[in-house]
């Protein structure tokens, strides 16, 4: 018999692991709500027409496609599609699993535009799927935790999202660096080096700088038809050093002849001016190599790296001015971020940053000695639960050792023991499972201890 397994790039999560993940989700949700964001959900699958063409050529290849129901090959011309796999895919598949939450959100905004009050601030925490090659920190199924604002051009939205990033990672005790860039600056750079029509090729390539190095980036640019002289002009700009103000001053000089480039520089200057007023706890820097090869970013680009763990970006996002226009609602600007919950989970595990109480679900276990004790304890357990205290009554009158082992295995911090003597006195023997200490308490006193 074949052993059961799961697809590569996916994971099971135990109760303890889920408690850790919920700690992350709850932290992010609390901060989102603090800033006035409201939750929505969208289906796991979308029409392929919604998804295709929104993530660039590389992104389209990573879409999980769902076969049509029934005889999916019905009506397919085998000869016509034999040499065109992409054509075959469109014939036998009309739906796909969502690649991210941003494109479905744009679809949602267009479909519900008459019910939405703009600017619309939404957050969404759901799984997404990518047909990627699994490796450390990269999964085929993973959760994203998005927050977006649509219907506002104000750069204060970017400032607020950067505050949210700082607040979330401060609460999680993860030291981070938030890297910022602007797609308009990249467009300006492409313009002044004489390759304005190759902006997508340039951004996709330089986005790989950290991963493959400068030499490989230059080789890739050359293979995409960027001229050697343009590549040479590009070098000092993408390797620009100095503090933020020095970088902005240099860019103002270098991009002076590019209107769109200067617009990007001034947008970055505005954001950094406001950030300097906020006393953020984590680092924020301008990084001209940050490009994020997604076609829909048009302004600010955001990416967050953990400083104490070698892993990919743990949060990303940016400004997208034209995304809803694809679905028939032009001139609606949006900006958003997405926390990568699975990578944050890995970071917290590696650094052992979970609070002690984040992995236990039950506060106290009541030992079961028999039916008489059950009848005595059921009203007490009910009263404690109504008071918000998580408690369990062991379901069987098993041996004491078995019940105590259950409490240990499930990291339950307290065990309540009630026998004939305790019942006659109206008391409970409470044992601290960490220290081993025991004390006789009343129900009200027990509530105060566990509260």
C-alpha positions as CSV (number, residue, x, y, z in Angstrom):
1,X,0.0,0.0,0.0
2,X,1.3,3.4,-0.9
3,X,2.1,5.7,2.0
4,X,0.0,8.8,2.2
5,X,1.7,12.1,1.2
6,X,1.1,15.7,0.3
7,X,2.2,17.7,-2.8
8,X,5.7,19.2,-2.7
9,X,5.6,22.8,-1.6
10,X,2.7,22.3,0.8
11,X,2.6,21.6,4.5
12,X,0.5,20.2,7.3
13,X,0.3,22.2,10.5
14,X,-0.1,20.6,14.0
15,X,-2.3,22.2,16.7
16,X,0.9,23.8,18.2
17,X,2.0,25.1,14.8
18,X,-1.5,26.5,14.2
19,X,-1.4,28.3,17.5
20,X,1.8,29.9,16.4
21,X,0.3,30.8,13.0
22,X,-2.8,32.3,14.6
23,X,-0.5,34.4,16.8
24,X,0.9,35.9,13.5
25,X,-2.6,36.3,11.9
26,X,-4.1,37.8,15.0
27,X,-1.2,40.3,15.4
28,X,-1.6,41.4,11.8
29,X,-5.4,41.6,12.0
30,X,-5.2,43.7,15.2
31,X,-2.8,46.3,13.5
32,X,-4.9,46.4,10.3
33,X,-8.1,47.1,12.3
34,X,-6.2,49.7,14.3
35,X,-5.7,51.7,11.1
36,X,-9.3,51.3,9.9
37,X,-9.0,48.5,7.5
38,X,-12.0,46.2,7.0
39,X,-11.9,42.5,6.1
40,X,-13.2,40.8,2.9
41,X,-12.7,37.4,1.3
42,X,-12.7,36.2,-2.3
43,X,-13.0,32.7,-3.8
44,X,-10.0,30.4,-4.0
45,X,-10.5,30.1,-7.8
46,X,-10.9,32.9,-10.3
47,X,-11.7,32.9,-14.0
48,X,-8.4,32.6,-15.9
49,X,-9.4,35.7,-17.9
50,X,-9.2,37.6,-14.5
51,X,-5.7,36.2,-13.7
52,X,-3.8,36.0,-17.0
53,X,-1.7,38.9,-18.2
54,X,-1.6,40.6,-14.8
55,X,1.7,39.2,-13.4
56,X,4.0,39.3,-16.5
57,X,5.0,36.4,-18.6
58,X,6.9,34.7,-15.8
59,X,3.9,35.0,-13.4
60,X,1.5,33.6,-16.0
61,X,3.6,30.4,-16.1
62,X,3.1,30.0,-12.3
63,X,-0.7,29.9,-12.4
64,X,-2.3,26.7,-11.3
65,X,-5.0,25.9,-13.8
66,X,-8.1,23.9,-13.1
67,X,-9.4,21.4,-15.7
68,X,-12.9,22.0,-16.9
69,X,-15.5,19.7,-15.4
70,X,-16.7,16.6,-17.3
71,X,-15.2,15.8,-20.7
72,X,-12.6,18.7,-20.8
73,X,-11.2,17.5,-24.1
74,X,-14.6,17.8,-25.9
75,X,-14.3,20.2,-28.8
76,X,-10.5,20.4,-28.7
77,X,-8.7,20.2,-32.0
78,X,-5.8,17.9,-31.2
79,X,-3.9,18.8,-34.4
80,X,-4.3,22.6,-33.8
81,X,-3.2,22.4,-30.1
82,X,-0.4,19.8,-30.5
83,X,2.3,22.4,-31.0
84,X,0.8,25.1,-28.8
85,X,0.5,24.0,-25.1
86,X,-0.7,27.5,-24.1
87,X,-3.6,27.3,-26.5
88,X,-4.5,23.8,-25.2
89,X,-4.5,25.2,-21.6
90,X,-7.1,27.8,-22.6
91,X,-9.3,25.2,-24.2
92,X,-9.4,22.7,-21.4
93,X,-9.2,25.2,-18.4
94,X,-11.3,28.2,-17.7
95,X,-10.5,28.7,-14.1
96,X,-7.3,28.9,-12.0
97,X,-6.3,29.1,-8.3
98,X,-5.5,32.7,-7.3
99,X,-1.8,33.7,-7.6
100,X,-2.2,36.6,-5.1
101,X,-4.9,38.6,-3.4
102,X,-4.4,41.9,-5.2
103,X,-5.8,41.0,-8.6
104,X,-8.9,39.3,-7.1
105,X,-9.3,42.4,-5.0
106,X,-9.2,44.7,-8.0
107,X,-11.9,42.4,-9.6
108,X,-13.9,42.7,-6.4
109,X,-13.7,46.5,-6.4
110,X,-15.0,46.7,-10.0
111,X,-17.8,44.3,-9.4
112,X,-18.9,46.0,-6.1
113,X,-18.1,49.6,-7.0
114,X,-21.7,50.8,-6.4
115,X,-21.6,49.4,-2.8
116,X,-18.1,50.7,-1.9
117,X,-17.3,54.1,-0.3
118,X,-14.0,55.4,-1.5
119,X,-11.3,55.5,-0.4
120,X,-11.8,51.8,0.4
121,X,-9.5,50.3,3.0
122,X,-9.6,46.5,3.0
123,X,-7.6,43.7,4.5
124,X,-7.7,40.0,3.4
125,X,-6.0,37.0,4.9
126,X,-6.3,33.9,2.7
127,X,-4.1,31.2,0.9
128,X,-2.7,31.7,-2.6
129,X,-1.1,29.2,-4.9
130,X,1.9,29.3,-7.3
131,X,3.3,26.5,-9.5
132,X,6.8,27.4,-8.4
133,X,9.8,25.1,-7.7
134,X,9.6,24.5,-3.9
135,X,12.7,25.5,-1.9
136,X,13.5,26.9,1.5
137,X,11.1,29.8,2.2
138,X,9.2,29.2,-1.1
139,X,6.0,27.2,-1.1
140,X,3.3,26.3,-3.7
141,X,0.5,27.0,-1.2
142,X,0.9,29.9,1.3
143,X,-1.0,32.6,3.1
144,X,-0.9,36.3,2.3
145,X,-2.1,39.0,4.6
146,X,-3.0,42.0,2.4
147,X,-4.0,45.5,3.1
148,X,-4.9,47.9,0.3
149,X,-6.3,51.4,-0.1
150,X,-8.1,52.2,-3.4
151,X,-9.6,55.4,-4.6
152,X,-7.0,57.7,-3.2
153,X,-3.8,59.2,-4.8
154,X,-2.5,60.5,-1.5
155,X,1.1,59.4,-0.6
156,X,0.0,59.5,3.0
157,X,-1.4,56.0,2.3
158,X,2.1,54.8,1.6
159,X,3.3,56.4,4.8
160,X,0.5,54.7,6.8
161,X,1.4,51.3,5.2
162,X,5.0,51.7,6.2
163,X,3.8,52.5,9.8
164,X,1.7,49.3,9.7
165,X,4.8,47.3,8.7
166,X,6.8,48.8,11.5
167,X,4.1,48.2,14.1
168,X,3.5,44.5,13.1
169,X,7.2,43.6,13.2
170,X,7.7,45.5,16.4
171,X,4.9,43.5,18.0
172,X,6.5,40.3,16.6
173,X,10.0,41.4,17.8
174,X,11.4,40.9,14.3
175,X,14.1,43.3,13.3
176,X,13.5,44.4,9.7
177,X,14.7,46.7,7.0
178,X,11.9,48.1,4.7
179,X,13.3,48.9,1.3
180,X,11.5,51.5,-0.9
181,X,11.8,52.5,-4.5
182,X,9.6,54.0,-7.1
183,X,8.7,52.6,-10.5
184,X,8.8,56.1,-11.9
185,X,12.4,56.4,-10.9
186,X,13.1,53.2,-12.8
187,X,11.2,54.5,-15.8
188,X,13.3,57.7,-15.7
189,X,16.5,55.7,-15.5
190,X,15.4,53.6,-18.5
191,X,14.6,56.8,-20.3
192,X,18.0,58.6,-19.7
193,X,20.0,55.5,-20.7
194,X,18.1,55.4,-24.0
195,X,16.0,52.2,-23.4
196,X,12.6,53.5,-22.4
197,X,10.8,50.8,-24.3
198,X,12.6,48.1,-22.3
199,X,11.5,49.2,-18.8
200,X,9.9,45.8,-18.0
201,X,13.0,43.9,-19.1
202,X,15.2,46.2,-17.1
203,X,13.1,46.0,-13.9
204,X,12.7,42.2,-14.1
205,X,16.5,41.9,-14.4
206,X,17.7,44.3,-11.8
207,X,15.2,42.9,-9.3
208,X,17.4,39.7,-9.4
209,X,20.6,41.6,-8.4
210,X,20.7,40.3,-4.9
211,X,20.0,36.8,-6.0
212,X,22.3,36.4,-9.0
213,X,24.8,39.3,-8.8
214,X,25.7,42.2,-11.0
215,X,27.5,40.3,-13.7
216,X,24.6,37.9,-14.3
217,X,22.2,40.8,-14.3
218,X,24.2,42.5,-17.0
219,X,24.4,39.3,-19.1
220,X,20.6,39.0,-18.8
221,X,20.1,42.6,-19.9
222,X,22.4,42.1,-22.9
223,X,20.4,38.9,-23.9
224,X,17.2,41.0,-23.8
225,X,18.5,43.5,-26.3
226,X,19.6,46.3,-24.0
227,X,22.6,47.9,-25.6
228,X,26.1,47.7,-24.0
229,X,26.3,51.5,-23.7
230,X,23.0,51.6,-21.9
231,X,24.1,48.9,-19.5
232,X,27.3,50.8,-18.8
233,X,25.2,54.0,-18.0
234,X,23.0,51.9,-15.7
235,X,25.8,50.7,-13.4
236,X,26.5,53.8,-11.3
237,X,22.8,54.4,-10.8
238,X,21.7,50.9,-9.6
239,X,24.8,50.7,-7.4
240,X,24.3,54.2,-5.9
241,X,25.5,54.4,-2.3
242,X,25.1,56.9,0.6
243,X,22.3,57.9,2.9
244,X,18.7,58.5,1.6
245,X,19.2,62.2,1.2
246,X,22.4,61.8,-0.7
247,X,20.8,59.2,-3.0
248,X,17.8,61.6,-3.6
249,X,20.2,64.5,-4.4
250,X,22.2,62.4,-6.9
251,X,19.0,61.2,-8.5
252,X,17.7,64.8,-8.9
253,X,20.9,65.6,-10.8
254,X,21.0,62.4,-12.9
255,X,17.3,62.4,-13.8
256,X,16.8,66.1,-14.3
257,X,16.0,65.6,-18.0
258,X,13.3,63.0,-17.2
259,X,9.9,64.3,-16.2
260,X,8.6,60.9,-15.0
261,X,11.9,60.2,-13.2
262,X,11.8,63.5,-11.3
263,X,8.2,62.8,-10.3
264,X,9.3,59.5,-8.8
265,X,12.1,61.2,-6.9
266,X,9.8,63.9,-5.4
267,X,7.3,61.2,-4.3
268,X,10.1,59.3,-2.5
269,X,11.3,62.6,-0.9
270,X,7.7,63.3,0.4
271,X,7.5,59.8,1.9
272,X,10.8,59.9,3.6
273,X,10.1,63.4,4.9
274,X,7.0,62.1,6.6
275,X,8.7,58.9,7.9
276,X,11.3,61.1,9.6
277,X,8.5,62.5,11.8
278,X,7.4,59.1,13.1
279,X,10.3,57.6,15.1
280,X,9.8,54.2,13.5
281,X,11.5,51.3,15.4
282,X,12.9,49.5,12.3
283,X,15.1,50.6,9.4
284,X,13.7,52.1,6.2
285,X,16.0,52.8,3.2
286,X,15.9,53.8,-0.5
287,X,17.1,50.9,-2.7
288,X,17.3,51.5,-6.4
289,X,17.8,47.8,-7.2
290,X,14.3,47.1,-5.8
291,X,12.1,46.5,-8.9
292,X,9.7,43.7,-8.1
293,X,8.9,42.3,-11.6
294,X,5.2,42.6,-11.4
295,X,3.7,44.6,-14.2
296,X,1.0,46.4,-12.2
297,X,3.2,48.6,-9.9
298,X,3.3,52.2,-11.1
299,X,4.7,54.2,-8.2
300,X,6.1,53.3,-4.8
301,X,7.6,49.8,-4.4
302,X,7.9,48.2,-0.9
303,X,9.9,45.2,0.2
304,X,10.8,44.1,3.7
305,X,13.7,41.8,4.7
306,X,14.3,40.2,8.1
307,X,17.7,41.3,9.4
308,X,18.5,38.3,11.6
309,X,17.5,35.4,9.2
310,X,18.6,34.5,5.7
311,X,15.3,34.3,3.9
312,X,13.5,36.1,1.0
313,X,11.3,39.1,1.5
314,X,8.7,38.8,4.3
315,X,6.5,41.7,3.1
316,X,6.0,43.5,-0.2
317,X,3.7,45.8,-2.0
318,X,3.4,49.1,-3.9
319,X,1.3,51.6,-5.8
320,X,-0.8,50.4,-8.7
321,X,-2.6,53.1,-10.6
322,X,-4.1,51.2,-13.5
323,X,-5.1,47.7,-12.2
324,X,-8.8,48.3,-12.0
325,X,-8.8,49.8,-15.4
326,X,-8.2,46.3,-16.8
327,X,-11.6,45.3,-15.4
328,X,-13.5,48.4,-16.7
329,X,-13.0,50.9,-13.9
330,X,-10.3,53.4,-15.0
331,X,-8.6,56.1,-13.0
332,X,-8.8,54.3,-9.6
333,X,-5.5,54.4,-7.9
334,X,-4.5,51.9,-5.3
335,X,-1.6,51.0,-2.9
336,X,-1.2,47.9,-0.8
337,X,1.1,45.6,1.1
338,X,1.1,41.9,1.7
339,X,2.7,40.1,4.7
340,X,4.1,36.7,3.9
341,X,2.7,34.7,6.9
342,X,4.6,31.5,6.0
343,X,8.0,33.2,5.9
344,X,7.2,35.2,9.0
345,X,6.4,31.9,10.7
346,X,9.8,30.4,9.6
347,X,11.6,33.6,10.9
348,X,9.8,33.4,14.3
349,X,10.6,29.7,14.6
350,X,14.3,30.2,13.8
351,X,14.6,33.1,16.3
352,X,12.3,31.4,18.9
353,X,10.4,34.6,19.3
354,X,6.9,33.2,20.2
355,X,5.5,34.3,23.6
356,X,5.3,31.5,26.1
357,X,1.5,31.5,26.2
358,X,1.1,31.5,22.4
359,X,1.2,27.7,22.0
360,X,-1.2,26.5,24.7
361,X,-4.9,26.6,24.1
362,X,-6.3,25.3,27.4
363,X,-5.7,27.1,30.7
364,X,-6.8,24.3,33.1
365,X,-7.6,20.6,32.9
366,X,-10.1,19.2,35.4
367,X,-9.3,15.6,36.4
368,X,-12.1,13.1,36.0
369,X,-12.5,10.7,38.9
370,X,-16.0,9.4,38.0
371,X,-19.6,10.2,37.4
372,X,-20.2,11.9,40.8
373,X,-17.3,14.3,40.2
374,X,-18.3,14.9,36.6
375,X,-21.7,16.1,37.7
376,X,-20.1,18.4,40.3
377,X,-17.6,19.8,37.8
378,X,-19.7,20.3,34.7
379,X,-21.4,23.5,36.1
380,X,-18.0,24.8,37.2
381,X,-16.4,24.2,33.8
382,X,-19.4,25.9,32.1
383,X,-19.1,28.9,34.4
384,X,-15.4,29.3,33.7
385,X,-15.9,29.1,30.0
386,X,-18.6,31.8,30.1
387,X,-16.0,33.9,31.9
388,X,-13.6,33.4,28.9
389,X,-11.3,30.8,30.5
390,X,-10.3,27.9,28.3
391,X,-10.8,24.7,30.2
392,X,-11.3,21.0,29.7
393,X,-12.9,18.2,31.7
394,X,-11.1,15.0,30.9
395,X,-13.7,12.8,29.1
396,X,-13.0,9.5,31.0
397,X,-12.3,8.5,34.5
398,X,-8.9,7.2,33.5
399,X,-5.8,6.6,35.7
400,X,-4.4,9.8,37.2
401,X,-1.1,9.3,35.4
402,X,-2.8,9.2,32.0
403,X,-4.7,12.4,32.7
404,X,-1.6,14.2,33.9
405,X,0.4,13.0,30.8
406,X,-2.4,14.5,28.7
407,X,-2.0,17.8,30.4
408,X,1.8,17.7,29.9
409,X,1.6,16.7,26.2
410,X,-0.8,19.6,25.5
411,X,1.2,22.1,27.6
412,X,-1.8,22.8,29.9
413,X,-0.4,25.0,32.6
414,X,-2.8,24.0,35.4
415,X,-4.6,20.9,36.5
416,X,-7.6,21.0,38.8
417,X,-8.2,18.0,41.1
418,X,-11.6,17.6,42.8
419,X,-12.3,14.5,44.8
420,X,-14.7,13.7,47.7
421,X,-12.8,16.0,50.2
422,X,-12.7,18.9,47.8
423,X,-16.4,18.6,47.0
424,X,-17.4,18.5,50.6
425,X,-15.4,21.7,51.3
426,X,-16.5,23.4,48.0
427,X,-12.9,23.7,47.0
428,X,-10.5,22.8,44.2
429,X,-7.0,21.5,44.4
430,X,-5.1,23.5,41.8
431,X,-1.7,22.2,40.6
432,X,0.8,24.4,38.7
433,X,2.3,22.0,36.1
434,X,5.5,24.0,35.8
435,X,6.4,24.4,39.4
436,X,4.6,21.4,40.8
437,X,3.0,23.5,43.6
438,X,-0.5,22.8,44.7
439,X,-3.0,25.0,46.6
440,X,-6.6,24.6,47.7
441,X,-8.8,27.4,46.2
442,X,-12.5,28.3,45.7
443,X,-14.1,28.7,42.3
444,X,-13.9,32.5,42.5
445,X,-10.2,32.4,43.5
446,X,-9.6,30.0,40.6
447,X,-11.1,32.4,38.2
448,X,-8.8,35.2,39.4
449,X,-5.7,33.0,39.1
450,X,-6.6,31.9,35.5
451,X,-7.9,35.3,34.3
